[in-house]
Amino acid sequence: MIEISSAVQQDKIIELLNNYSEEGTQFSFKDKKGINLYFETNANDLEKAAKLAKSAIKNQPWGSVLYFRSSPAK
């Protein structure tokens, strides 16, 4: 499971990652706690999955200026 922390654009992040399917990696939204969004992933390497999610968000027009954190969930 990975965690994305963002105070804004949460709906867009959820939509983006729920529809993400590249390099064999997929994400599925599971929970929201405050500014933290939690996603299940089929990836074995959670660090890599978190980096892929971060890259996917940053590549969006609305994501390039977004301040957020992406990491394996604790």
N, C-alpha and C positions, 0 to 999 in steps of 0.2 A: 504494500500500500504506500502511496506517496501523498504528501501534503503540500497544498498550495496555499500560501497566506497572502491575501489581497483584500484591501478594504473596499475596492471598487471593481466594477466589471465582472462580478462573480457569475452572473448569468451567462455572459459571453464565454467565460473560461469553461464553465460546465458544458455548454453546447459544443465548444471547440474540441475539448478532450473526449467527450462522449462519442464524437464522430471521427476521432483520430485513428488512423490505421496505417502506419508507415513503419518500415523496417521490422515488420512482424509484431509491433507493439501496439496494444490497445489499452484504453482506459475506460473505466466505468465509475461514474459518480456514486459515492456511498453515503456521505454524511457531511454536514456543515456544523461547525462549532465556532461561533463568533466570526472572525475573519478567516478561519481555516476551513479549507475544502479538502475532503479526503477522497481519493480515487483508488480503486482496486486496479491492478494491472496484471497482464499475463507475463510480464518481463521477469526474468530471474534476477537480473542486475538492477536493483532499485535506484542506485546512483545514476546509472545510464538512463533509466526511465524518467527520473526527475529532470535530467538535462534535456531529454527529448521534449518533455512537456514545456520546459522553460523556453526552449528554442521555438516551439510551435506557437506559444503565446507571443513571444517577441517578434515573430514574423507577421503578426497581424497589424493592420494600420492602427488599431486602438491599443495594441500591446507594446508597441515600440517605445511609448512614453510611460508605461505602467510600472509602478514600483511594487514588486512582489517577491516572494521567496518560494522556491520549489525544492523540496528535499524528501528523502525517505521518511515516512511517518514513524514516530517514536512510540 
